[in-house]
Amino acid sequence: MIYKVYYQESKQEVPVRECTMTLYVEADSERDVRLKLKDKPYNIEFVQLLDDSHLDYEKQSENFQVES
């Protein structure tokens, strides 16, 4: 399953929509995503499971790259 993660680059940053970054992670669950990213300094705002149609849309972006 592919998850879209919305985050700030630093845990000290207050979430601001204009500064929110995204990345895509292949994982079995939301918990697994958070475990994979726990060593990064990210302030994770939201983790979203992508359904097939949403995933197809995201793949059209030139920035689409899945981390495993």
N, C-alpha and C positions, 0 to 999 in steps of 0.2 A: 504494500500500500504506500502511496505517496502522500506526504503531509506538507502543507505550506505553513511556514513558521514566520510570524511577524515579530520583529524584535528591534531593540535599540542596541547599538554597538557597545554600550557600557552599562553596567548595573547601576551606576551612579546617575545616569540620565533619567530625567522624567519623560515618560512617553509623550511624544508630540507627533501627531499624524504626519506632518511634513518630513520628519526625520526617520520615520519607520522604514526599516529594511525588511526584505523577505528572502527566504531561502527555502529550498525544497529538500526534504529528507525522506529516504525510503526506510520504513520501519514497520513493525507489527502492530504498534499501538502508540497512543499519545505519550504514555509513560516511557516507552522505549525511545521516542524522539527526545524527550527531556533528559533521559539518561545519556544519550549520545552527545548532547550539547552541554552537559553539566560542567565540563572543563573549559568551556569557552566563556569569555567575559560578557555574554549577552544578557540583556534584560528581556526575557521572552514575554511578549504581550499575549499572544494567542497562537494556538496550534489548530490547524484546520485540515481535516481529512478531505482530500479531493475526490469527487466522484468522476466517472469516466468523461462526461461532457466538459466539466470544469478543467480536468487534466488536459484534454485535447486543446482547449482554449489556451491554457498556460503554455503548452508546448510551442505555440506560435510565437511566443516572445523570444527575442534574441538573447535574453538573459536567463533563459530556462536552463538550469543545470541541477541535476539531482545528486545529493550527497548520500552516501550510504554508511 
